[in-house]
C-alpha cells in the first residue's frame, strides 16, 4: 500500500484526546509493536522509493457526447462488477482515447455509448490501429455529438476490426469476468 501511494500510517486505536497523534501508547506493549511495524517500513524504504500506484490497464469509456443525456447506469454496473471481481479498471473520458493509450491501457470497454463525438471516433480508430482492443456492449456510435448519424459502412468496418469485439446487445445482468472469458 505504501508503494502504491498511501502516504500516512498511524496506529489504530479507540481512545485518544487529540487528533494530532497522541495515542496513549507510550511505555505500553502497543508502543513496542508499533515500533516493529515502523522499523519494517523504514527498512523497506529502498524498495518502496520510486514505486507508484498501479495503473489500470482496462478503461471504461464514459463518452462526453453520451454524458449530454446523463450518466449511463451500465457504467456503474461495470465498475461494481470490476471491484467485486478484483479487476483494476478505471473510467476514462474522450480526451484520453487515442493512439498513445493503446500502450498504457490495452483494453477499452465501451458500453451503451449511443452518442459518440466525431473526434473520439477518429481517436478510437487510431487506438485499435496501434494495438488496443475494444469490447463493445449495447448501443454504439449511432449518432455524433450533434445528433448526426454515423454511416453504416464506417461502423461496420470498425466493428469488423480483429481487435474489436461486439459482446451483445446490452450488458444487463451479464458479469464482466464471464464476458472476458468468453472473448478469450
Secondary structure, 3 states (H helix, E strand, C coil): CCCCCCCCCCCCCCCCCCCCCCCCCCCCHHHHHHHHHHHHHHHCHHHHCCCCCCCCCEEEECCHHHHCCCCCHHHHHHHHHHHHCCCCEEEECHHHCCCCHHHHCCEEEEEEEEECCHHHHHHHHHHHHCCCEEEEEEEEEEECCCCCECCHHHHHHHHCCCCEEECCCCCCCCCHHHHHHHHC
